[in-house]
């Protein structure tokens, strides 16, 4: 019953967690500018 115990293939919750990651990767490959924008923000915060 617990999403942590069940595999990601069986439960949607874990799949949703990976979804944003995949979308981010796709966005970076498809839209390099989109990936550069967050990177700049991270750099500013890091400074």
PyMOL Python script that loads the backbone (N, CA, C, O; Angstrom):
from pymol import cmd

cmd.read_pdbstr("""\
ATOM      1  N   UNK A   1       0.835  -1.209   0.000  1.00  0.00           N
ATOM      2  CA  UNK A   1       0.000   0.000   0.000  1.00  0.00           C
ATOM      3  C   UNK A   1       0.869   1.259   0.000  1.00  0.00           C
ATOM      4  O   UNK A   1       0.503   2.284  -0.576  1.00  0.00           O
ATOM      5  N   UNK A   2       2.017   1.159   0.653  1.00  0.00           N
ATOM      6  CA  UNK A   2       2.912   2.326   0.725  1.00  0.00           C
ATOM      7  C   UNK A   2       3.639   2.525  -0.606  1.00  0.00           C
ATOM      8  O   UNK A   2       4.183   1.576  -1.171  1.00  0.00           O
ATOM      9  N   UNK A   3       3.645   3.763  -1.103  1.00  0.00           N
ATOM     10  CA  UNK A   3       4.306   4.066  -2.390  1.00  0.00           C
ATOM     11  C   UNK A   3       5.806   3.798  -2.332  1.00  0.00           C
ATOM     12  O   UNK A   3       6.440   3.521  -3.350  1.00  0.00           O
ATOM     13  N   UNK A   4       6.362   3.883  -1.126  1.00  0.00           N
ATOM     14  CA  UNK A   4       7.807   3.668  -0.949  1.00  0.00           C
ATOM     15  C   UNK A   4       8.139   2.182  -1.109  1.00  0.00           C
ATOM     16  O   UNK A   4       9.206   1.817  -1.604  1.00  0.00           O
ATOM     17  N   UNK A   5       7.193   1.330  -0.676  1.00  0.00           N
ATOM     18  CA  UNK A   5       7.423  -0.111  -0.732  1.00  0.00           C
ATOM     19  C   UNK A   5       7.196  -0.626  -2.154  1.00  0.00           C
ATOM     20  O   UNK A   5       7.948  -1.464  -2.651  1.00  0.00           O
ATOM     21  N   UNK A   6       6.139  -0.107  -2.803  1.00  0.00           N
ATOM     22  CA  UNK A   6       5.811  -0.559  -4.159  1.00  0.00           C
ATOM     23  C   UNK A   6       6.773   0.051  -5.174  1.00  0.00           C
ATOM     24  O   UNK A   6       7.282   1.152  -4.967  1.00  0.00           O
ATOM     25  N   UNK A   7       7.016  -0.657  -6.256  1.00  0.00           N
ATOM     26  CA  UNK A   7       7.926  -0.171  -7.305  1.00  0.00           C
ATOM     27  C   UNK A   7       7.324   1.025  -8.041  1.00  0.00           C
ATOM     28  O   UNK A   7       6.104   1.194  -8.049  1.00  0.00           O
ATOM     29  N   UNK A   8       8.161   1.851  -8.656  1.00  0.00           N
ATOM     30  CA  UNK A   8       7.685   3.046  -9.364  1.00  0.00           C
ATOM     31  C   UNK A   8       6.830   2.681 -10.569  1.00  0.00           C
ATOM     32  O   UNK A   8       5.968   3.453 -10.989  1.00  0.00           O
ATOM     33  N   UNK A   9       7.080   1.493 -11.124  1.00  0.00           N
ATOM     34  CA  UNK A   9       6.310   1.055 -12.288  1.00  0.00           C
ATOM     35  C   UNK A   9       4.869   0.726 -11.898  1.00  0.00           C
ATOM     36  O   UNK A   9       3.961   0.801 -12.727  1.00  0.00           O
ATOM     37  N   UNK A  10       4.666   0.358 -10.621  1.00  0.00           N
ATOM     38  CA  UNK A  10       3.338  -0.036 -10.162  1.00  0.00           C
ATOM     39  C   UNK A  10       2.573   1.166  -9.617  1.00  0.00           C
ATOM     40  O   UNK A  10       1.355   1.253  -9.775  1.00  0.00           O
ATOM     41  N   UNK A  11       3.276   2.084  -8.980  1.00  0.00           N
ATOM     42  CA  UNK A  11       2.628   3.257  -8.392  1.00  0.00           C
ATOM     43  C   UNK A  11       2.918   4.519  -9.194  1.00  0.00           C
ATOM     44  O   UNK A  11       4.031   4.707  -9.686  1.00  0.00           O
ATOM     45  N   UNK A  12       1.909   5.389  -9.325  1.00  0.00           N
ATOM     46  CA  UNK A  12       2.070   6.638 -10.077  1.00  0.00           C
ATOM     47  C   UNK A  12       2.852   7.712  -9.315  1.00  0.00           C
ATOM     48  O   UNK A  12       3.545   8.515  -9.941  1.00  0.00           O
ATOM     49  N   UNK A  13       2.757   7.749  -7.976  1.00  0.00           N
ATOM     50  CA  UNK A  13       3.474   8.789  -7.206  1.00  0.00           C
ATOM     51  C   UNK A  13       4.961   8.870  -7.553  1.00  0.00           C
ATOM     52  O   UNK A  13       5.447   9.955  -7.871  1.00  0.00           O
ATOM     53  N   UNK A  14       5.700   7.753  -7.501  1.00  0.00           N
ATOM     54  CA  UNK A  14       7.129   7.774  -7.826  1.00  0.00           C
ATOM     55  C   UNK A  14       7.356   8.215  -9.267  1.00  0.00           C
ATOM     56  O   UNK A  14       8.323   8.913  -9.572  1.00  0.00           O
ATOM     57  N   UNK A  15       6.444   7.794 -10.153  1.00  0.00           N
ATOM     58  CA  UNK A  15       6.569   8.153 -11.567  1.00  0.00           C
ATOM     59  C   UNK A  15       6.469   9.673 -11.722  1.00  0.00           C
ATOM     60  O   UNK A  15       7.190  10.279 -12.515  1.00  0.00           O
ATOM     61  N   UNK A  16       5.570  10.269 -10.955  1.00  0.00           N
ATOM     62  CA  UNK A  16       5.382  11.715 -11.030  1.00  0.00           C
ATOM     63  C   UNK A  16       6.650  12.440 -10.573  1.00  0.00           C
ATOM     64  O   UNK A  16       6.975  13.524 -11.058  1.00  0.00           O
ATOM     65  N   UNK A  17       7.349  11.821  -9.639  1.00  0.00           N
ATOM     66  CA  UNK A  17       8.572  12.447  -9.117  1.00  0.00           C
ATOM     67  C   UNK A  17       9.640  12.510 -10.206  1.00  0.00           C
ATOM     68  O   UNK A  17      10.423  13.457 -10.280  1.00  0.00           O
ATOM     69  N   UNK A  18       9.652  11.482 -11.042  1.00  0.00           N
ATOM     70  CA  UNK A  18      10.641  11.425 -12.123  1.00  0.00           C
ATOM     71  C   UNK A  18      10.196  12.291 -13.298  1.00  0.00           C
ATOM     72  O   UNK A  18      11.020  12.747 -14.091  1.00  0.00           O
ATOM     73  N   UNK A  19       8.894  12.512 -13.403  1.00  0.00           N
ATOM     74  CA  UNK A  19       8.353  13.282 -14.529  1.00  0.00           C
ATOM     75  C   UNK A  19       9.025  14.648 -14.662  1.00  0.00           C
ATOM     76  O   UNK A  19       9.516  14.986 -15.739  1.00  0.00           O
ATOM     77  N   UNK A  20       9.054  15.443 -13.581  1.00  0.00           N
ATOM     78  CA  UNK A  20       9.676  16.783 -13.651  1.00  0.00           C
ATOM     79  C   UNK A  20      11.133  16.713 -14.088  1.00  0.00           C
ATOM     80  O   UNK A  20      11.621  17.585 -14.807  1.00  0.00           O
ATOM     81  N   UNK A  21      11.813  15.675 -13.649  1.00  0.00           N
ATOM     82  CA  UNK A  21      13.231  15.518 -14.011  1.00  0.00           C
ATOM     83  C   UNK A  21      13.374  15.294 -15.512  1.00  0.00           C
ATOM     84  O   UNK A  21      14.220  15.900 -16.170  1.00  0.00           O
ATOM     85  N   UNK A  22      12.530  14.411 -16.037  1.00  0.00           N
ATOM     86  CA  UNK A  22      12.574  14.107 -17.477  1.00  0.00           C
ATOM     87  C   UNK A  22      12.188  15.348 -18.273  1.00  0.00           C
ATOM     88  O   UNK A  22      12.799  15.665 -19.293  1.00  0.00           O
ATOM     89  N   UNK A  23      11.158  16.046 -17.786  1.00  0.00           N
ATOM     90  CA  UNK A  23      10.708  17.257 -18.479  1.00  0.00           C
ATOM     91  C   UNK A  23      11.827  18.285 -18.504  1.00  0.00           C
ATOM     92  O   UNK A  23      12.023  18.975 -19.504  1.00  0.00           O
ATOM     93  N   UNK A  24      12.548  18.384 -17.419  1.00  0.00           N
ATOM     94  CA  UNK A  24      13.649  19.357 -17.327  1.00  0.00           C
ATOM     95  C   UNK A  24      14.739  19.004 -18.342  1.00  0.00           C
ATOM     96  O   UNK A  24      15.296  19.872 -19.014  1.00  0.00           O
ATOM     97  N   UNK A  25      15.023  17.708 -18.429  1.00  0.00           N
ATOM     98  CA  UNK A  25      16.055  17.254 -19.368  1.00  0.00           C
ATOM     99  C   UNK A  25      15.620  17.543 -20.800  1.00  0.00           C
ATOM    100  O   UNK A  25      16.408  18.005 -21.625  1.00  0.00           O
ATOM    101  N   UNK A  26      14.349  17.259 -21.077  1.00  0.00           N
ATOM    102  CA  UNK A  26      13.818  17.489 -22.427  1.00  0.00           C
ATOM    103  C   UNK A  26      13.835  18.975 -22.748  1.00  0.00           C
ATOM    104  O   UNK A  26      14.166  19.382 -23.862  1.00  0.00           O
ATOM    105  N   UNK A  27      13.472  19.777 -21.753  1.00  0.00           N
ATOM    106  CA  UNK A  27      13.442  21.226 -21.959  1.00  0.00           C
ATOM    107  C   UNK A  27      14.843  21.750 -22.244  1.00  0.00           C
ATOM    108  O   UNK A  27      15.035  22.634 -23.079  1.00  0.00           O
ATOM    109  N   UNK A  28      15.815  21.192 -21.536  1.00  0.00           N
ATOM    110  CA  UNK A  28      17.202  21.636 -21.717  1.00  0.00           C
ATOM    111  C   UNK A  28      17.709  21.300 -23.108  1.00  0.00           C
ATOM    112  O   UNK A  28      18.438  22.079 -23.722  1.00  0.00           O
ATOM    113  N   UNK A  29      17.312  20.122 -23.600  1.00  0.00           N
ATOM    114  CA  UNK A  29      17.773  19.699 -24.930  1.00  0.00           C
ATOM    115  C   UNK A  29      17.014  20.471 -26.014  1.00  0.00           C
ATOM    116  O   UNK A  29      17.585  20.869 -27.029  1.00  0.00           O
ATOM    117  N   UNK A  30      15.711  20.673 -25.772  1.00  0.00           N
ATOM    118  CA  UNK A  30      14.874  21.335 -26.773  1.00  0.00           C
ATOM    119  C   UNK A  30      15.019  22.853 -26.682  1.00  0.00           C
ATOM    120  O   UNK A  30      15.063  23.556 -27.691  1.00  0.00           O
ATOM    121  N   UNK A  31      15.093  23.336 -25.433  1.00  0.00           N
ATOM    122  CA  UNK A  31      15.207  24.794 -25.243  1.00  0.00           C
ATOM    123  C   UNK A  31      16.421  25.103 -24.366  1.00  0.00           C
ATOM    124  O   UNK A  31      16.289  25.188 -23.145  1.00  0.00           O
ATOM    125  N   UNK A  32      17.583  25.270 -24.960  1.00  0.00           N
ATOM    126  CA  UNK A  32      18.807  25.557 -24.199  1.00  0.00           C
ATOM    127  C   UNK A  32      18.678  26.872 -23.430  1.00  0.00           C
ATOM    128  O   UNK A  32      19.270  27.031 -22.362  1.00  0.00           O
ATOM    129  N   UNK A  33      17.916  27.797 -23.965  1.00  0.00           N
ATOM    130  CA  UNK A  33      17.749  29.102 -23.300  1.00  0.00           C
ATOM    131  C   UNK A  33      17.030  28.928 -21.965  1.00  0.00           C
ATOM    132  O   UNK A  33      17.356  29.586 -20.978  1.00  0.00           O
ATOM    133  N   UNK A  34      16.052  28.034 -21.952  1.00  0.00           N
ATOM    134  CA  UNK A  34      15.278  27.792 -20.724  1.00  0.00           C
ATOM    135  C   UNK A  34      16.190  27.258 -19.627  1.00  0.00           C
ATOM    136  O   UNK A  34      16.022  27.579 -18.451  1.00  0.00           O
ATOM    137  N   UNK A  35      17.159  26.437 -20.028  1.00  0.00           N
ATOM    138  CA  UNK A  35      18.066  25.847 -19.045  1.00  0.00           C
ATOM    139  C   UNK A  35      19.069  26.890 -18.564  1.00  0.00           C
ATOM    140  O   UNK A  35      19.529  26.846 -17.423  1.00  0.00           O
ATOM    141  N   UNK A  36      19.398  27.822 -19.442  1.00  0.00           N
ATOM    142  CA  UNK A  36      20.382  28.849 -19.077  1.00  0.00           C
ATOM    143  C   UNK A  36      19.776  29.837 -18.086  1.00  0.00           C
ATOM    144  O   UNK A  36      20.477  30.362 -17.220  1.00  0.00           O
ATOM    145  N   UNK A  37      18.493  30.086 -18.211  1.00  0.00           N
ATOM    146  CA  UNK A  37      17.832  31.054 -17.329  1.00  0.00           C
ATOM    147  C   UNK A  37      17.939  30.625 -15.859  1.00  0.00           C
ATOM    148  O   UNK A  37      18.402  31.406 -15.028  1.00  0.00           O
ATOM    149  N   UNK A  38      17.516  29.395 -15.525  1.00  0.00           N
ATOM    150  CA  UNK A  38      17.614  28.935 -14.132  1.00  0.00           C
ATOM    151  C   UNK A  38      19.061  28.865 -13.663  1.00  0.00           C
ATOM    152  O   UNK A  38      19.358  29.102 -12.492  1.00  0.00           O
ATOM    153  N   UNK A  39      19.949  28.540 -14.581  1.00  0.00           N
ATOM    154  CA  UNK A  39      21.374  28.437 -14.233  1.00  0.00           C
ATOM    155  C   UNK A  39      21.891  29.799 -13.777  1.00  0.00           C
ATOM    156  O   UNK A  39      22.644  29.898 -12.808  1.00  0.00           O
ATOM    157  N   UNK A  40      21.477  30.841 -14.485  1.00  0.00           N
ATOM    158  CA  UNK A  40      21.922  32.200 -14.136  1.00  0.00           C
ATOM    159  C   UNK A  40      21.411  32.567 -12.745  1.00  0.00           C
ATOM    160  O   UNK A  40      22.118  33.182 -11.947  1.00  0.00           O
ATOM    161  N   UNK A  41      20.176  32.177 -12.475  1.00  0.00           N
ATOM    162  CA  UNK A  41      19.580  32.484 -11.170  1.00  0.00           C
ATOM    163  C   UNK A  41      20.355  31.776 -10.069  1.00  0.00           C
ATOM    164  O   UNK A  41      20.593  32.336  -9.000  1.00  0.00           O
ATOM    165  N   UNK A  42      20.743  30.536 -10.348  1.00  0.00           N
ATOM    166  CA  UNK A  42      21.494  29.755  -9.359  1.00  0.00           C
ATOM    167  C   UNK A  42      22.852  30.394  -9.112  1.00  0.00           C
ATOM    168  O   UNK A  42      23.337  30.433  -7.982  1.00  0.00           O
ATOM    169  N   UNK A  43      23.457  30.891 -10.177  1.00  0.00           N
ATOM    170  CA  UNK A  43      24.780  31.517 -10.058  1.00  0.00           C
ATOM    171  C   UNK A  43      24.672  32.776  -9.204  1.00  0.00           C
ATOM    172  O   UNK A  43      25.528  33.048  -8.362  1.00  0.00           O
ATOM    173  N   UNK A  44      23.610  33.536  -9.436  1.00  0.00           N
ATOM    174  CA  UNK A  44      23.418  34.780  -8.685  1.00  0.00           C
ATOM    175  C   UNK A  44      23.219  34.462  -7.208  1.00  0.00           C
ATOM    176  O   UNK A  44      23.741  35.151  -6.331  1.00  0.00           O
ATOM    177  N   UNK A  45      22.451  33.402  -6.951  1.00  0.00           N
ATOM    178  CA  UNK A  45      22.194  33.023  -5.560  1.00  0.00           C
ATOM    179  C   UNK A  45      23.460  32.496  -4.900  1.00  0.00           C
ATOM    180  O   UNK A  45      23.677  32.670  -3.701  1.00  0.00           O
ATOM    181  N   UNK A  46      24.288  31.849  -5.708  1.00  0.00           N
ATOM    182  CA  UNK A  46      25.524  31.247  -5.179  1.00  0.00           C
ATOM    183  C   UNK A  46      26.523  32.337  -4.795  1.00  0.00           C
ATOM    184  O   UNK A  46      27.249  32.202  -3.810  1.00  0.00           O
ATOM    185  N   UNK A  47      26.557  33.400  -5.567  1.00  0.00           N
ATOM    186  CA  UNK A  47      27.532  34.466  -5.311  1.00  0.00           C
ATOM    187  C   UNK A  47      27.317  35.100  -3.936  1.00  0.00           C
ATOM    188  O   UNK A  47      28.049  36.013  -3.556  1.00  0.00           O
TER     189      UNK A  47
END
""", "prot")
cmd.dss("prot")
cmd.show_as("cartoon", "prot")
cmd.util.cbc("prot")
cmd.orient("prot")
